[in-house]
């Protein structure tokens, strides 16, 4: 699929944007989204944006429209055919996801719609289940619109960071893309270790010693990253990605 995206881009940017629209629409549509590797493909699209081969704001706009159409259609599908859907083999096969989605919506309501688009395996079925539970459009639509607006930029972000770093390794200093990956990984690890140590109230020696060590390691990696000769070039590339003018 990644080869298809790159091949489409070499022929026409419009074709690549069309592929993006169809990808997000399929990924956001109930049941279809269960079999579409949306996360990997969105990161691939983000790498094209980071490399300057696709406009960030146009891609986000297309992603928003496609995601909203998919979610609204799924909501309507669940509301209109809630009894018939239970008989489908594909629905019965993923019945556990529907039960999880039902629990999320009953416990959290619209907040579950918003958070569920970014986290958890129930994302492809949440709008459909909201329709099946007869959640009112006044409760569903605001959370859905906000989630769809933020979803594309967030899922593009890893690819953008990687795409903007492409070709910045030619220097006598430490390989910039590698240092960038190491810095991000260490920062995520340090944050996770700190949160775990707080949650466990310092009850584990592993987290007790791991949190400060990982924090120091991430701080050292970030310092090396900020002092790298290519950092300014990288910042300029990222600014060009989001710059409207």
C-alpha positions as YAML, in Angstrom:
chain: A
units: angstrom
residues:
- id: 1
  name: UNK
  ca: [0.00, 0.00, 0.00]
- id: 2
  name: UNK
  ca: [2.87, 2.37, 0.75]
- id: 3
  name: UNK
  ca: [4.30, 1.73, -2.74]
- id: 4
  name: UNK
  ca: [0.89, 2.61, -4.18]
- id: 5
  name: UNK
  ca: [0.88, 5.97, -2.37]
- id: 6
  name: UNK
  ca: [4.36, 6.88, -3.54]
- id: 7
  name: UNK
  ca: [3.59, 5.76, -7.09]
- id: 8
  name: UNK
  ca: [0.41, 7.83, -7.10]
- id: 9
  name: UNK
  ca: [2.32, 10.86, -5.84]
- id: 10
  name: UNK
  ca: [4.92, 10.65, -8.60]
- id: 11
  name: UNK
  ca: [2.14, 10.83, -11.17]
- id: 12
  name: UNK
  ca: [-0.04, 13.49, -9.55]
- id: 13
  name: UNK
  ca: [-0.45, 15.18, -6.19]
- id: 14
  name: UNK
  ca: [-4.19, 15.27, -6.83]
- id: 15
  name: UNK
  ca: [-4.22, 11.48, -7.14]
- id: 16
  name: UNK
  ca: [-2.35, 11.15, -3.84]
- id: 17
  name: UNK
  ca: [-4.89, 13.43, -2.15]
- id: 18
  name: UNK
  ca: [-7.69, 11.34, -3.60]
- id: 19
  name: UNK
  ca: [-6.03, 8.23, -2.17]
- id: 20
  name: UNK
  ca: [-5.84, 10.04, 1.19]
- id: 21
  name: UNK
  ca: [-9.56, 10.85, 1.06]
- id: 22
  name: UNK
  ca: [-10.52, 7.27, 0.24]
- id: 23
  name: UNK
  ca: [-8.14, 5.92, 2.87]
- id: 24
  name: UNK
  ca: [-9.55, 8.07, 5.69]
- id: 25
  name: UNK
  ca: [-13.13, 7.49, 4.54]
- id: 26
  name: UNK
  ca: [-12.62, 3.71, 4.59]
- id: 27
  name: UNK
  ca: [-10.75, 3.83, 7.89]
- id: 28
  name: UNK
  ca: [-13.56, 5.87, 9.48]
- id: 29
  name: UNK
  ca: [-16.43, 3.78, 8.16]
- id: 30
  name: UNK
  ca: [-17.91, 1.20, 10.52]
- id: 31
  name: UNK
  ca: [-16.63, -2.35, 10.09]
- id: 32
  name: UNK
  ca: [-14.50, -1.40, 7.05]
- id: 33
  name: UNK
  ca: [-12.13, 0.39, 9.42]
- id: 34
  name: UNK
  ca: [-11.45, -2.89, 11.19]
- id: 35
  name: UNK
  ca: [-9.52, -4.22, 8.19]
- id: 36
  name: UNK
  ca: [-7.84, -1.01, 6.96]
- id: 37
  name: UNK
  ca: [-4.32, -0.35, 8.41]
- id: 38
  name: UNK
  ca: [-5.12, 3.32, 8.89]
- id: 39
  name: UNK
  ca: [-2.40, 4.22, 11.40]
- id: 40
  name: UNK
  ca: [0.49, 2.98, 9.24]
- id: 41
  name: UNK
  ca: [-0.88, 4.61, 6.10]
- id: 42
  name: UNK
  ca: [-1.53, 7.94, 7.83]
- id: 43
  name: UNK
  ca: [2.06, 7.99, 9.05]
- id: 44
  name: UNK
  ca: [3.15, 7.30, 5.48]
- id: 45
  name: UNK
  ca: [1.09, 10.26, 4.30]
- id: 46
  name: UNK
  ca: [2.65, 12.37, 7.05]
- id: 47
  name: UNK
  ca: [6.12, 11.52, 5.76]
- id: 48
  name: UNK
  ca: [5.10, 12.90, 2.36]
- id: 49
  name: UNK
  ca: [3.94, 16.10, 4.05]
- id: 50
  name: UNK
  ca: [7.16, 16.38, 6.04]
- id: 51
  name: UNK
  ca: [9.20, 15.92, 2.86]
- id: 52
  name: UNK
  ca: [7.34, 18.86, 1.27]
- id: 53
  name: UNK
  ca: [5.50, 16.73, -1.31]
- id: 54
  name: UNK
  ca: [2.01, 17.40, 0.03]
- id: 55
  name: UNK
  ca: [0.39, 20.49, 1.54]
- id: 56
  name: UNK
  ca: [-0.25, 20.08, 5.27]
- id: 57
  name: UNK
  ca: [-3.41, 22.17, 5.54]
- id: 58
  name: UNK
  ca: [-4.97, 20.73, 2.40]
- id: 59
  name: UNK
  ca: [-4.24, 17.19, 3.61]
- id: 60
  name: UNK
  ca: [-5.72, 17.97, 7.04]
- id: 61
  name: UNK
  ca: [-8.83, 19.47, 5.44]
- id: 62
  name: UNK
  ca: [-9.34, 16.43, 3.24]
- id: 63
  name: UNK
  ca: [-8.73, 14.13, 6.20]
- id: 64
  name: UNK
  ca: [-11.27, 16.05, 8.28]
- id: 65
  name: UNK
  ca: [-13.99, 15.88, 5.64]
- id: 66
  name: UNK
  ca: [-13.40, 12.18, 4.95]
- id: 67
  name: UNK
  ca: [-13.30, 11.28, 8.66]
- id: 68
  name: UNK
  ca: [-16.49, 13.24, 9.36]
- id: 69
  name: UNK
  ca: [-18.31, 11.63, 6.43]
- id: 70
  name: UNK
  ca: [-17.24, 8.18, 7.61]
- id: 71
  name: UNK
  ca: [-18.30, 8.80, 11.20]
- id: 72
  name: UNK
  ca: [-21.65, 10.37, 10.28]
- id: 73
  name: UNK
  ca: [-22.42, 7.54, 7.86]
- id: 74
  name: UNK
  ca: [-21.52, 4.98, 10.53]
- id: 75
  name: UNK
  ca: [-23.76, 6.77, 13.04]
- id: 76
  name: UNK
  ca: [-26.65, 6.79, 10.57]
- id: 77
  name: UNK
  ca: [-26.02, 3.14, 9.70]
- id: 78
  name: UNK
  ca: [-26.19, 2.14, 13.36]
- id: 79
  name: UNK
  ca: [-29.32, 4.20, 13.98]
- id: 80
  name: UNK
  ca: [-31.15, 3.04, 10.84]
- id: 81
  name: UNK
  ca: [-30.22, -0.63, 10.78]
- id: 82
  name: UNK
  ca: [-29.40, -1.46, 14.40]
- id: 83
  name: UNK
  ca: [-31.50, -4.64, 14.41]
- id: 84
  name: UNK
  ca: [-30.26, -5.93, 11.05]
- id: 85
  name: UNK
  ca: [-26.61, -5.27, 11.90]
- id: 86
  name: UNK
  ca: [-26.67, -7.81, 14.72]
- id: 87
  name: UNK
  ca: [-27.30, -10.54, 12.14]
- id: 88
  name: UNK
  ca: [-24.23, -9.79, 10.04]
- id: 89
  name: UNK
  ca: [-21.43, -12.34, 10.34]
- id: 90
  name: UNK
  ca: [-18.76, -9.60, 10.51]
- id: 91
  name: UNK
  ca: [-20.62, -7.90, 13.38]
- id: 92
  name: UNK
  ca: [-21.01, -11.16, 15.28]
- id: 93
  name: UNK
  ca: [-17.31, -11.86, 14.79]
- id: 94
  name: UNK
  ca: [-16.41, -8.56, 16.49]
- id: 95
  name: UNK
  ca: [-19.19, -8.63, 19.06]
- id: 96
  name: UNK
  ca: [-16.69, -8.05, 21.89]
- id: 97
  name: UNK
  ca: [-15.71, -4.71, 20.34]
- id: 98
  name: UNK
  ca: [-19.35, -3.66, 20.16]
- id: 99
  name: UNK
  ca: [-19.80, -4.53, 23.82]
- id: 100
  name: UNK
  ca: [-16.69, -2.54, 24.75]
- id: 101
  name: UNK
  ca: [-17.90, 0.42, 22.68]
- id: 102
  name: UNK
  ca: [-21.31, 0.23, 24.35]
- id: 103
  name: UNK
  ca: [-19.71, 0.33, 27.79]
- id: 104
  name: UNK
  ca: [-17.53, 3.30, 26.79]
- id: 105
  name: UNK
  ca: [-20.50, 5.29, 25.52]
- id: 106
  name: UNK
  ca: [-22.75, 4.46, 28.46]
- id: 107
  name: UNK
  ca: [-20.05, 5.42, 30.97]
- id: 108
  name: UNK
  ca: [-18.55, 8.45, 29.21]
- id: 109
  name: UNK
  ca: [-21.06, 9.63, 26.58]
- id: 110
  name: UNK
  ca: [-19.70, 12.21, 24.08]
- id: 111
  name: UNK
  ca: [-16.32, 12.17, 25.83]
- id: 112
  name: UNK
  ca: [-16.04, 8.53, 24.81]
- id: 113
  name: UNK
  ca: [-16.70, 9.52, 21.18]
- id: 114
  name: UNK
  ca: [-13.89, 12.06, 21.29]
- id: 115
  name: UNK
  ca: [-11.28, 10.04, 23.16]
- id: 116
  name: UNK
  ca: [-12.25, 6.81, 21.43]
- id: 117
  name: UNK
  ca: [-11.22, 8.14, 18.02]
- id: 118
  name: UNK
  ca: [-7.62, 8.38, 19.20]
- id: 119
  name: UNK
  ca: [-7.36, 5.44, 21.59]
- id: 120
  name: UNK
  ca: [-8.47, 1.87, 21.84]
- id: 121
  name: UNK
  ca: [-9.59, -0.86, 19.45]
- id: 122
  name: UNK
  ca: [-13.23, 0.27, 19.52]
- id: 123
  name: UNK
  ca: [-12.59, 3.36, 17.36]
- id: 124
  name: UNK
  ca: [-13.91, 1.88, 14.06]
- id: 125
  name: UNK
  ca: [-17.26, 0.95, 15.64]
- id: 126
  name: UNK
  ca: [-17.93, 3.74, 18.17]
- id: 127
  name: UNK
  ca: [-20.03, 5.99, 15.86]
- id: 128
  name: UNK
  ca: [-22.07, 3.00, 14.70]
- id: 129
  name: UNK
  ca: [-22.70, 1.89, 18.28]
- id: 130
  name: UNK
  ca: [-23.65, 5.48, 19.18]
- id: 131
  name: UNK
  ca: [-26.34, 5.27, 16.51]
- id: 132
  name: UNK
  ca: [-27.45, 1.84, 17.71]
- id: 133
  name: UNK
  ca: [-27.84, 3.28, 21.23]
- id: 134
  name: UNK
  ca: [-29.88, 6.20, 19.81]
- id: 135
  name: UNK
  ca: [-27.44, 8.84, 21.09]
- id: 136
  name: UNK
  ca: [-28.90, 12.20, 20.04]
- id: 137
  name: UNK
  ca: [-27.14, 14.12, 17.25]
- id: 138
  name: UNK
  ca: [-26.77, 17.08, 19.64]
- id: 139
  name: UNK
  ca: [-24.56, 14.93, 21.86]
- id: 140
  name: UNK
  ca: [-22.80, 13.04, 19.09]
- id: 141
  name: UNK
  ca: [-21.93, 15.72, 16.52]
- id: 142
  name: UNK
  ca: [-19.87, 18.24, 18.60]
- id: 143
  name: UNK
  ca: [-17.56, 15.53, 19.95]
- id: 144
  name: UNK
  ca: [-17.36, 13.90, 16.52]
- id: 145
  name: UNK
  ca: [-16.48, 17.15, 14.70]
- id: 146
  name: UNK
  ca: [-13.80, 18.11, 17.22]
- id: 147
  name: UNK
  ca: [-12.26, 14.62, 17.14]
- id: 148
  name: UNK
  ca: [-12.23, 14.51, 13.32]
- id: 149
  name: UNK
  ca: [-10.58, 17.94, 13.17]
- id: 150
  name: UNK
  ca: [-7.72, 16.87, 15.45]
- id: 151
  name: UNK
  ca: [-7.33, 13.27, 14.31]
- id: 152
  name: UNK
  ca: [-5.58, 13.83, 10.98]
- id: 153
  name: UNK
  ca: [-2.88, 16.25, 12.27]
- id: 154
  name: UNK
  ca: [-2.15, 13.96, 15.22]
- id: 155
  name: UNK
  ca: [-1.79, 10.87, 13.06]
- id: 156
  name: UNK
  ca: [0.23, 12.78, 10.46]
- id: 157
  name: UNK
  ca: [2.67, 14.02, 13.12]
- id: 158
  name: UNK
  ca: [5.04, 11.00, 13.40]
- id: 159
  name: UNK
  ca: [5.37, 10.86, 9.63]
- id: 160
  name: UNK
  ca: [5.90, 14.63, 9.39]
- id: 161
  name: UNK
  ca: [8.71, 14.48, 11.95]
- id: 162
  name: UNK
  ca: [10.33, 11.63, 10.03]
- id: 163
  name: UNK
  ca: [9.80, 13.15, 6.59]
- id: 164
  name: UNK
  ca: [11.27, 16.51, 7.59]
- id: 165
  name: UNK
  ca: [14.40, 14.76, 8.90]
- id: 166
  name: UNK
  ca: [14.97, 12.87, 5.65]
- id: 167
  name: UNK
  ca: [18.31, 13.76, 4.05]
- id: 168
  name: UNK
  ca: [19.71, 15.59, 7.09]
- id: 169
  name: UNK
  ca: [22.23, 12.91, 8.00]
- id: 170
  name: UNK
  ca: [25.13, 14.08, 5.84]
- id: 171
  name: UNK
  ca: [27.43, 15.62, 8.43]
- id: 172
  name: UNK
  ca: [30.39, 14.76, 10.64]
- id: 173
  name: UNK
  ca: [28.13, 15.00, 13.70]
- id: 174
  name: UNK
  ca: [25.79, 12.30, 14.98]
- id: 175
  name: UNK
  ca: [23.28, 11.11, 12.36]
- id: 176
  name: UNK
  ca: [20.38, 13.55, 12.82]
- id: 177
  name: UNK
  ca: [17.40, 11.27, 12.02]
- id: 178
  name: UNK
  ca: [18.79, 8.60, 14.33]
- id: 179
  name: UNK
  ca: [19.35, 11.13, 17.11]
- id: 180
  name: UNK
  ca: [15.80, 12.43, 16.61]
- id: 181
  name: UNK
  ca: [14.31, 8.93, 16.98]
- id: 182
  name: UNK
  ca: [16.45, 8.22, 20.05]
- id: 183
  name: UNK
  ca: [15.44, 11.52, 21.67]
- id: 184
  name: UNK
  ca: [11.73, 10.95, 21.09]
- id: 185
  name: UNK
  ca: [11.94, 7.35, 22.35]
- id: 186
  name: UNK
  ca: [13.84, 8.38, 25.49]
- id: 187
  name: UNK
  ca: [11.41, 11.22, 26.24]
- id: 188
  name: UNK
  ca: [8.41, 8.90, 25.90]
- id: 189
  name: UNK
  ca: [10.14, 6.33, 28.12]
- id: 190
  name: UNK
  ca: [10.98, 8.94, 30.75]
- id: 191
  name: UNK
  ca: [7.41, 10.26, 30.85]
- id: 192
  name: UNK
  ca: [6.04, 6.71, 31.13]
- id: 193
  name: UNK
  ca: [8.51, 5.83, 33.92]
- id: 194
  name: UNK
  ca: [7.66, 8.99, 35.87]
- id: 195
  name: UNK
  ca: [3.91, 8.42, 35.56]
- id: 196
  name: UNK
  ca: [4.27, 4.79, 36.59]
- id: 197
  name: UNK
  ca: [6.42, 5.70, 39.58]
- id: 198
  name: UNK
  ca: [3.82, 8.25, 40.71]
- id: 199
  name: UNK
  ca: [0.98, 5.78, 40.21]
- id: 200
  name: UNK
  ca: [2.78, 3.09, 42.19]
- id: 201
  name: UNK
  ca: [3.83, 5.65, 44.82]
- id: 202
  name: UNK
  ca: [7.46, 4.66, 44.49]
- id: 203
  name: UNK
  ca: [6.60, 1.09, 45.45]
- id: 204
  name: UNK
  ca: [8.83, -0.47, 42.78]
- id: 205
  name: UNK
  ca: [12.62, -0.18, 42.76]
- id: 206
  name: UNK
  ca: [12.63, -0.53, 39.00]
- id: 207
  name: UNK
  ca: [10.58, 2.64, 38.55]
- id: 208
  name: UNK
  ca: [12.22, 4.32, 41.56]
- id: 209
  name: UNK
  ca: [15.64, 4.20, 39.88]
- id: 210
  name: UNK
  ca: [14.42, 4.02, 36.29]
- id: 211
  name: UNK
  ca: [12.53, 7.32, 36.34]
- id: 212
  name: UNK
  ca: [15.53, 9.58, 37.16]
- id: 213
  name: UNK
  ca: [17.91, 7.60, 34.94]
- id: 214
  name: UNK
  ca: [15.59, 7.76, 31.93]
- id: 215
  name: UNK
  ca: [14.97, 11.46, 32.61]
- id: 216
  name: UNK
  ca: [18.71, 12.20, 32.58]
- id: 217
  name: UNK
  ca: [19.18, 10.13, 29.42]
- id: 218
  name: UNK
  ca: [16.35, 11.94, 27.63]
- id: 219
  name: UNK
  ca: [17.68, 15.33, 28.75]
- id: 220
  name: UNK
  ca: [21.13, 14.46, 27.38]
- id: 221
  name: UNK
  ca: [19.64, 13.28, 24.08]
- id: 222
  name: UNK
  ca: [17.54, 16.45, 23.73]
- id: 223
  name: UNK
  ca: [20.62, 18.58, 24.46]
- id: 224
  name: UNK
  ca: [22.58, 16.80, 21.72]
- id: 225
  name: UNK
  ca: [19.62, 17.19, 19.38]
- id: 226
  name: UNK
  ca: [19.26, 20.93, 20.01]
- id: 227
  name: UNK
  ca: [23.02, 21.48, 19.52]
- id: 228
  name: UNK
  ca: [23.16, 19.43, 16.31]
- id: 229
  name: UNK
  ca: [24.29, 21.31, 13.16]
- id: 230
  name: UNK
  ca: [21.10, 20.31, 11.32]
- id: 231
  name: UNK
  ca: [18.66, 21.40, 14.03]
- id: 232
  name: UNK
  ca: [18.07, 24.82, 12.45]
- id: 233
  name: UNK
  ca: [17.46, 23.25, 9.03]
- id: 234
  name: UNK
  ca: [15.05, 20.79, 10.60]
- id: 235
  name: UNK
  ca: [13.16, 23.57, 12.33]
- id: 236
  name: UNK
  ca: [12.90, 25.49, 9.05]
- id: 237
  name: UNK
  ca: [11.47, 22.43, 7.33]
- id: 238
  name: UNK
  ca: [8.86, 21.94, 10.03]
- id: 239
  name: UNK
  ca: [7.92, 25.62, 9.87]
- id: 240
  name: UNK
  ca: [7.50, 25.38, 6.09]
- id: 241
  name: UNK
  ca: [5.13, 22.46, 6.58]
- id: 242
  name: UNK
  ca: [2.67, 24.43, 8.75]
- id: 243
  name: UNK
  ca: [3.29, 27.89, 7.28]
- id: 244
  name: UNK
  ca: [0.19, 29.20, 5.53]
- id: 245
  name: UNK
  ca: [1.94, 31.85, 3.46]
...
